[in-house]
Amino acid sequence: MEMIFLVLLEQFKEREGHCNVPHLHEEDGIKLGIWLSNQRYKREKLEESLQRRLEQLGVSWNPQADEWEQKFALLEKFKEREGHCNVSKTYEEDGINLGTWLDTLRQVRKGNREGNLSSERIERLDEVGIRW
């Protein structure tokens, strides 16, 4: 059964260019997104060969952390180019709404929005020059 999911994941990656399958995504009527989420959840218990194969395909074990790092890198790129981190709410960098991301982080830090912002991330944002 695993082989079917791996073939579908390869098909998804070939078409989309990545393995970040949305949780509820179905590929050819099969719940690929749920399957992949389950593999991430039980990563430590997976057979080594399956874990290795998923890694070879480019599966991220923590896509939320990867997304945060991608946006942080865009913020650093913005600061290097512009000399500041005063990103407007509607500003997009490389097709990603960097302004909305920063606004959300500010709201979370102020307690006006639900979410989790670790002290390590706050420190990194402070170091890059975010004004809260």
N, C-alpha and C positions, 0 to 999 in steps of 0.2 A: 504493500500500500504506500509506503514511503516513496517508492520510485515514482508513482503517479504525481505526488506532490512536488517532487524535485523537477520532474519534466515540466509541470505547470509553472513552477517558479522560474525555470530557465526561459520559458515562453514569455512570462511576464517581464523578466529582465530584458530580454531581447527587444520587446516592444517599447518598454518604458525607460530603459536605460539605467534602472536601479532595482533594488530588491525591497524597497520600503512599501510593501503591500499594505494598503489600508485594511484595518481590522475586519470590516464586513465585506471585503471584496471577494467575489466569486470568479473563478476562471473556469470556463467551460462547465458551469453549473456546480463546481466543487468549491467549497469554502476555504480557499487558499489563505486568506487573511487570518482567519481563526486558527488554522493549522500552524501558520508561522508564529502567531502570538503564543500559542501553546509551546512551540519549540523554544522560543525565547525564555518562557517562564520556567521550563524544566531543563534548561541548558546543561546544568551540572549533572543531570541524570541521563543525558543523551549518549547513545553509542558514539564512541570517538570518531568512527568513520562518517557518521551523519553530521556531527558537529564540524568536522573538517570540510566536508562537502559544502555545507551551508556557508562556511567562511570563504571557501574558494569562489562561491557564487557572488560573494560580496554582501552577505547578510550582516546587518548591524545588530548586535545584541542589545543595544540601548539606543534606539533611534531618536528618542527625545533628547538625550544628552548630545548626540551628534548634531541634531538640529540647532540646539543652543550654541554649540561651538561654531557651527557654520555662520550663525547670525553674529556672534561675537567677532569672528574674523572679518565679517563685512563691516562691522562697526570700526574695527581697527583700520581697515582700508579707508573708510570714510574719513577718519581722523587724520590719517597720514596725508590724505589729499587736501582736506579742507582746513586742517589745523585746529579743529574743535569737534565736539560731540553733540552739538546742538542740532539734532536731526528733527526736521519737522514731522508731524504725525503722518503725513501722507507721502513721505519720501520713500522711494524704492531704490534698492541697490541690487543689481543683477537679478531683477525680477522678484525680489523679496521685499516685503513691506517692512523695512527697517524701523521706520517711524512708529508704526503700530506696535512692533515688538518692544521698543524702548518705552513707549507710553504704558504698555501693559506691565512691564517690570517696575516702573515708577509707582503705578497704582497698587501693585502687590506689596511693594516695600512700605508704602504709606498705610497699608491695611484697608484700602478702599476696594480691593478686589481679592478674591480668593486665589491662592496659589502658594507656591513654595519657592523662596529665593534664599539659597544657602549663604552663610557668611562668607564662604570662599568665593562665590560668584559676586557678592556685593563688593568684596575687596578687589576683585579683578575689574569690576565696573568702575569703582572709585579710582583705581590706578590708571585706567585709560582716560579718565576725565569726565565721567558722567556727573551732571549736576542734577541732584534729586529734587 
